[in-house]
Amino acid sequence: MALCLMRFLNKVNILCDSGETQCAAGTEAAVCGRLGTTALVGADPPGRCEGELLNIMMRRILHRFFELGILIKGVDGGLELVGGLLLIFLSPAAINRVIFFFVEGELREDPTDLVANLLLHTTRSAIEVRVPASVFLIVHGIVKLVLVGGLATNRLWSYPAAILVFAGFTIYQLYQLSGNILCFWKRSPS
């Protein structure tokens, strides 16, 4: 792959498999990246380089999206951990005031707003079962942070574990959300 890129980008710095731009262009041989791969310029079959360059660029873009997803999961895990701790330490009245502060404007505008009413209903339900809800949020947040740490540091165990855990969490949360929405719609006036 490095050989092909050197031929295609003969007059500029060459992108290597390792992601570095340390190759010397315009020479008969070039050494690429951390791996120390040596390749002769012009020794690959014609017409192959453009496709491989596009493939490497797509892989880099997909990897950036993967990193962004890991970052979002990490922030989400941190917020869940903080939310679980706040649920333990704040009084129910303080929690109600905070949530109502955020949805008050929307409820004035549209008293039947689905998202605002669902948030209030869910908050009341969470306050009724504070300890289990806070334990769920804390455990969920810690597990996410551990998996994100493993993924960010390229630990091999974290990839299959993350797939299983994130899929399980998603299925469980969809199940919980479907139950909340059904209960909410049954209680609202027709």
Secondary structure, 3 states (H helix, E strand, C coil): CHHHHHHHCCCCCECCCCCCCCECCCCCEEEECCCCEEEECCCCCCCCHHHHHHHHHHHHHHHHHHHHHHHHHHHHHHHHHHHHHHHHHCCHHHHHHHHHHHHHHHHHHCCCCHHHHHHHHHHHHHHHCHHHHHHHHHHHHHHHHHHHHHHHCCCCCHHHHHHHHHHHHHHHHHHHHHHHHHHHHHHCCC
